[in-house]
């Protein structure tokens, strides 16, 4: 059907992507319609490699076990199918303590299903070449740093979490970039411009002192006046200890709420904008104007992206809302979960109320390990569904 085309699969020796050269008979090309471009999945080509099965088995066999695992063994050998739970003795007989604890925390699908390979580096746990490429680049980068004596510090997991929280602040991206530049101490302050030997004004345009990042955003009299107004309006407290911009910012992000993170980011952006305006305009803006603009911007974000907050008691809008019973013949199932990282435990509870507000059913379960809040809440909701089925409730509202 396509006699003028030729495609050949080659084996690559220095890459995990197989080259696919295509040839075309140019003598017959003039009267041919342009070819239709179709996507190509490199993952499918891996299955054709001679060493594909051995590579996968070797990767799985790298997991240290207490006893040899038969090659024909599957996950269902570790599950009590009648009760729908893990066989703890079997799991601990094969795997080390930390690995066994992680396995026992995995929820089991009570509806059954086939075993499948789970890739932990994508959102839906499905393998992709892109995720493997990013992982390989990260490992290569860390190995090079380790060889040169610049390996990861012991606080890297915590720092990585703080970097993610920085990019999750509910503000426009241009303001997140300001935070990123504060953490990297790469703001074009007077001190930075002087170190880079850029011929321009390097002192503070408000007070004439040496302009570092911390001075421009925190310690300048103009910045202090702005912070005084915003702290009184939004009930926030700034960290007094200052070793470096990154340390100060991460200490604040590690202990603040989402609203406070939004407030601090918008405030820093407006203070820096006022600094730029003072350098480029004949009259510097007064602190009250800067504070008013920042306050209006913060109010706008809090109004549209957060639930309304009672300024006097800092309570959410639903704190004093009265519960309304369901219609007669309907019950409401309330489910909730709690996680204790210190005790390495989790718990779920369910309470079912009828139209008169009376408790007609309840249960609670203790779960193994400190699960993520999302998984714990999902298990609590699943337990509520099971309780409703066991009690024979037909019309149920889950909340």
Order of alpha helices (4+ residues) and beta strands (2+ residues): beta-beta-alpha-alpha-beta-beta-alpha-alpha-alpha-alpha-alpha-alpha-alpha-alpha-alpha-alpha-beta-beta-beta-beta-beta-alpha-beta
